[in-house]
Amino acid sequence: LVQPVTPELLVSPSSQDGDLGSECPEDRGNWTGRLDFLLSCIGYCVGLGNVWRFPYRAYTNGGGAFLVPYFIMLAICGIPIFFMELSLGQFSSLGPLAVWKISPLFKGVGMGTILIVSLVAIYYNMIIAYVLFYLFASLTSDLPWQHCGNWWNTDLCLDHHVIKAGNITFPVNTTNTVSPSEEYWSRYVLHIQGSSGIGDPGRIRWNLCLCLLLSWTIVYLCILKGVKSSGKVVYFTATFPYLILVMLLIRGVTLEGAWKGIRFYLTPQFDHLLSSKVWIEAALQIFYSLGVGFGGLLTFASYNTFHQNIYRDTFIVTLGNAITSILAGFAIFSVLGYMSQELGVPVNQVAKAGPGLAFVVYPQAMTMLPLSPFWSFLFFFMLLTLGLDSQFAFMETIVTAVTDEFPYYLRPKKASFSAVVCIALFLMGLILTTEGGMYWLVLLDDYSAGFGLMVVVITTCLVVTRVYGIKRFCRDIHMMLGFKPGPYFRACWMVLSPATMMALLVYNIIKYQPSQYGSYRFPAWAEVLGILMGVLSCLMIPVGMVVAILQEEGTLWERIQQAMHPTMDWGPSLEENRTGMYVASLAGSQSPKPLMVHMRKYGGITSYENTAIEVDREIEEEEE
């Protein structure tokens, strides 16, 4: 058999064994399975907030009526920005820093993102550490927060089991009493009485420190091989919480008094819809719950193949996330209803949000159930799996961003670089394991990702639509998916999303309230520190601009113009996907038209080639 000879012209540089290969950095890698990407996105978006923020937000902002602004905001600034972020990542196959080849002048936005993600990763893992602590504490026959009379309890502690048994003849004054689970959390787990405030952290709590170390170790082992390993772990961590959630839901709904809580959760109060606060809260909930702007979505999409249908995935993930939040609300409020009946107090007195719900109220409700350690273990195991895959995304974002900046040095050493990042963030998180650590956690939670994140997302949105150009962005998506985004997406990208987020930003600044934890008010220096955290991530943008302008040549205006335009190598990372305006703009590119390579490879024209030809024709028409 005679081997068919390929004419020189058609040989793409990738198939020539020359010294070209030595200059190319190591391959980035891709997702290995079909569902890896989808499950990673679901795992990333469905986090602790779905369980402990959404149900409470819904109940305080008009119950069932809250779903109206929630879904409207999902349509205006959830879905479009989600899709935009996925498109940017998949089109360029670059992390959140290197993706700014699209407009080098705004690289500071990427730096701001990394700063925000790092701060969030520090305290998010501390929450996972608390969950681990409670998980181990649940492995007993008798839950430690069930009764008073332990060394950490005070005289104010009042055990509801005692009242229930009716051993007490005199009337009990329950106004200033504390539940045992409350004291267990604040006096035993946090040991917060050892600290007088944020400026006096006290000693390190070694058991918390070990839990933090354990959670960082788990995270490191899961992201050791990048998306190849974390993409497999999410098959468990993204699906298992649903199983537990359904179990908790069935258990909750079958309790007596459950309907009382659910009625509280869902009774629509439509008069709330007239206040701006409700719409803002809905937008904030969408914003944080989808994890837009943290770079996690962009990072995950950058490991996709070029033609993956992210349009479909966008709707699966965003709607799945909303449904999960609503389901979690049933699981939480049915148990709160039962609890309020047991304690004989109205539901609004037991309802809480945030750590207070997860570590005080829900554990207390668990002690009232038969088989309480089992349910407690399940609940905390659900929180663990919910939190972990969001943490993978934060870590993957930081590691990918930096390795894409220095592919030659860091890509081969990705595992050791990940270890360095994990150790550094663990050391920074040590202050959170002290007796006053909760104050620091509240400070980080309130300031790290509020103000700065909004600015980052608004800037990204404006740069893509105004500087890069909405036409060109839509054409890129056409190249990738074979169709152009419709008028709904364009309207949102151009006007609706940035406007909504501007409103959020202004509202955040006007309605600014100093942080507090319980009755403790933060001192002025702590607030300044918090505000600096938020402002620092915004300051990255002008810093990035100065750097970009200094790297160009010519007069100031010429430099700015050059820095605004995409770099030469911006575009799809693989030669064969570079059609239209992206042909032969890669360094070392010799192929006359990737189309020829494609025809040699696949014999005939694929549907995407049709798209490429259409796009080419469009560009030619425009240029005429």
Disulfide bonds with the S-S distance in Angstrom:
Cys148-Cys157 1.95
